[in-house]
Amino acid sequence: MAEAAMAKSIEIPDCCYPKEPVLVRPSSSKPRHTLYLSNLDDQKFLRFSIKYLYVYKRSVGVEALTTSLSKVLVEYHPLAGRLRPVGEDGEKCQVDCNGEGALLAEAYVDLTAEEFLQGCGRPNRSWRKLLYRVEAQSFLDVPPLVVQVTHLSCGGMILCTAINHCLSDAIGTAQFLHAWALLAAKPDANLPVNAFHDRCILKPRVPPEIAFSHPEFSSPPAQDSHSGDLFQFLLSQPLVPVSLTFTPSQILHLKKQSVPSIKCTSFEVLASHVWRAWIKSLDPPASLRIKLLFSMNVRGRLKPELPGGYYGNGFVLACAETSVEELVTSNAHHGIKLVQEAKKSVTGEYVRSMIDLLEERRVKPDLSSSLVISSWTKLGLEELDFGGGRPLHMGPLASEIYCVFLPVTGDLHAFTMIMSVPHEIADRFQQYCRRGLDDDDDDDDDTEKGGSG
């Protein structure tokens, strides 16, 4: 069975801060300038920070972390700047590369790494104590990079980072974190990849050419009034995190459930499987049009390709769409095929069309009946070593209603899924996620329908 984490949670005690947080500035300054943010960077739904949490068996000295951060911020100087509004309406943003600094806080907590690991599958609100809260009037006033180093009573540490999503996607944040870890562990090392800052390669065309319908943004046709809005329903419910780890053998078994058989990646089969389980557990009306939105790296799909070291947002949301009835009454083949077709549709021209659309209209993704999946796998995030060894755990600081696929420490081909669902369906969602993972639990009941309305 997939390893599930629902039964236990860990409440984080209050952290003790021996001194005020510091602003860590680049060790050598560059002339002050502004950095243009592309339309892929400056989307309204990206105005938040990607928050990573790492647990280490051994602490690394804060002085070493601070010195290496100061050094790496020379290469990644926009992270030491500040976001500023631009334009008459102030709707768009750019980065003021002023070297003001990243914020770093040091804390202590009466907790051991082992105690934390026992409940690490269920993030809760108390975990937010592990990341310093910046008092700011708006999102723009928060430093693009906030770090908290929390020393544990066992001699270990928890490292939390918040990186502004308008500056970097998951690939970009991983690139930065690997660079920082390298300089912390080996101060005289040369960075293997130079940061590429310029986002002008993703400027919109003049005049714009919107050649596609972009279903990731457009809402479906008006549904029956009783069908409701899944997103609003989710927001109205008490949510609980669900975490499941899928082993390589279980993923292989899922692939074999497809009839006819289909060559697919682990992501494709898991995305389809989790989407189907989510819809079955929510049980919406059979006629409801539903979507799966998933982040897709487009660095190699553009012509010309984005340069190596590009750490800005180089992803779009691919969109698979079907009805509840079609998804839950078909076998695995249908969902996998939808995911593959969504990936195939994201061409370089599609991305350019999206950039032009975002220039004309500040649209947001259609979340009304959508599951959103973001993958943090294959980025080496589970290998981040600041000099005290690899992490015992890495994951998000909080669980949200969107789904994250995480790497598994020590198993390159396994995936951990974490997301929050309404409390009343959490057990049912886990049961559907477990189906089809081994010979004794094949999901051969294809007549099970989601929704009767």
Salt bridges, closest charged atoms under 4 A:
ASP14 OD1 - LYS129 NZ 2.92
ASP41 OD2 - ARG199 NH1 3.02
ASP42 OD1 - ARG47 NH2 3.08
ASP42 OD2 - LYS92 NZ 3.67
ASP42 OD2 - ARG362 NH1 3.81
GLU91 OE1 - LYS44 NZ 3.01
ASP96 OD2 - ARG32 NH2 2.52
ASP96 OD2 - ARG84 NE 3.58
GLU100 OE2 - ARG82 NE 3.62
GLU106 OE1 - LYS19 NZ 3.92
GLU106 OE2 - HIS151 NE2 2.85
GLU135 OE2 - ARG133 NE 3.76
ASP169 OD2 - ARG299 NH1 2.96
GLU209 OE1 - ARG205 NH1 3.85
GLU216 OE2 - HIS214 ND1 3.16
GLU268 OE2 - LYS343 NZ 2.81
GLU325 OE2 - LYS449 NZ 3.99
GLU326 OE1 - ARG289 NH1 3.83
GLU349 OE1 - ARG205 NH1 3.32
ASP356 OD2 - ARG205 NE 2.75
ASP366 OD2 - LYS291 NZ 2.91
ASP439 OD1 - HIS253 NE2 3.45
ASP442 OD1 - HIS253 NE2 2.82
ASP443 OD2 - ARG276 NH1 3.03
ASP443 OD2 - LYS280 NZ 3.72
ASP446 OD1 - ARG276 NH2 3.52
GLU448 OE1 - ARG435 NH1 2.90
